[in-house]
Amino acid sequence: MSGLLSKASAIFITYPVYTFVLGTLVYALVVKILLGKSRYLKRNPRNLPLPPGPKGYPIIGNLFDVPKDKPWVGYSEWTKTYGDMIYFEVLGQPFIVLNSLQRTIDLFDKRSSNYSDRMRMPMVLELMDWDYNMAMLPYGQWWRRHRRAFTEHFHHNIVWKYQPTQLRETRAFLHRLLTTPENFMHHIRHTFAATIMSVAYGITIKDTEDPYISNAEEALMGLAEAGIPGSFLVDLMPWLKYIPAWFPGAGFQRKAAHWRKVNADVAQKPFKFAEEELQKGTAVPSLSSTLIERLPDKSDPYYAEERKIAQDTAAVAYVGGADTTVSTVQSFFLAMALYPDVQKRAQAELDAVVGRGRLPEFSDRDAMPYVNALVKESVRWNQVIPLAVGHMATEDDEYDGYFIPRGTVVMGNGWAILHDPEVFEDPMEFRPERYLKDGQLDPDARNPDCAAFGYGRRKCPGRHMSDNALYSIVASVLSVYDITPPRDESGKMVQLKAEFTSGLLSYPAPFECVIKPRSPEAEALIRDCVE
Ligand code: HEM
């Protein structure tokens, strides 16, 4: 009875509450959209048109036009109708997609001071505490200090420092492939997690169920859920963040509270460990130990801020670096199983330069143009973040006869740029030859780096470290292993398909392949290479 009563009173109480909340939401949305439109009129005195794009509906805009599955392919198709710069709105939020390299250079490079901000994402940044990830920070002094700290440790003249760790972890990877080749997807993930935890904190992770890694993966899953703008209503109406967790309909607050705790663990726990090891005098040299040793004295008024920047710098190395490079390496394995001729040609080059009596080193790299071209093609073929991360326009702008309102989220469609058939013949094919001329790397061939790692001032600062990681894996794996498609029960080779997932990050869809040592000598090399 009391249960029934409480149910009745709950309905009685919550019905008006829901009506009120829903009414307020719709009202606020309509006001926001109408205000936004009329403001454009005042701010656009020359009455320039917005860039072309699909016609939308009142209030919802182009909500139903936006391609849901692999939007980068859909946006690329839109070029045929609207050209290489496309404008659309979703619930009052303006977006522009740039489908050509020239457009990205014009806006992200030449006008970088206006196109380097990020969209405000209250759910991720303010409620889930992803503010340690500089990729999400608004453009400004605080981001600049993070970026400077990060770049100092990852620019192209310094990443050689991490090569011994990268080679060590690559060799451990070769060894794991020998014992459990069927788990290659897991081994790839483990290799990057181990490399980055070692570089960032001097921590050696466990082979399975490492608490640092499971925390970071949970945090990244939260980001995948909340990181697409508009996944939560609070992104469209930031004032909702003040609604308490107990309020009916405030489920997002409870989710945010959980992810906040996970994020605190990801950012703080390993850094604390590094601090404690330093105090005990047992620290393994790492990015964190260097950063901690350079912190000002605890009595310094800037100590807390500097410590936070140091902690964030180490944490972002993992969350920014692990998944991205993992996806590229998974694509490389798929490509090798699909393109046996490419694999053979790379192996022939490795045999000629490195020989069969040792494993490749970084010093071999310059002598192997084909292997370098293969690394480039792995980055291009299936881009990990095809639309990069949206850059937001800080101020109204006029460009090429069009008006671009401030607050517009501008996305470079790297997929369109790196699959343009005018530039990359048969773009869906995996062809390292496209970067070569007379047997050497062709300086005139379009380098996938122009779009795969983002643009302008926000371009990925981890790309040099990632390039080394990719070389180390590609060269080492191909020097000792053959990768082939699996066979069915009748012994026939299974026809693999190049399929990739949608989302903020794109991965190859799960696939199987056979990974076998190239010869008994190769197997002996693998067994001997682990310390
Ligand atoms: C194949 C590997 C990788 C790819 C494809 C990739 C791609 C990207 C892209 C597309 C962006 C957004 C750029 C933009 O906003 O225009 C980005 C940002 C970023 N990446 Fe990477 N990345 C990779 C590896 C790494 C690694 C290894 C690290 C760290 C060691 C890293 C750290 C970062 C950071 C810190 C940012 C934020 C930059 C900012 O907002 O200022 N990335 N990356």
Residues whose N, C-alpha, C, O or C-beta is under 5 A from the ligand:
A	BS01	HEM	M134 A135 V316 A317 G320 G321 T324 T325 T328 V384 I385 A388 V389 A452 F453 G454 Y455 R457 R458 K459 C460 P461 G462 R463 M465 S466
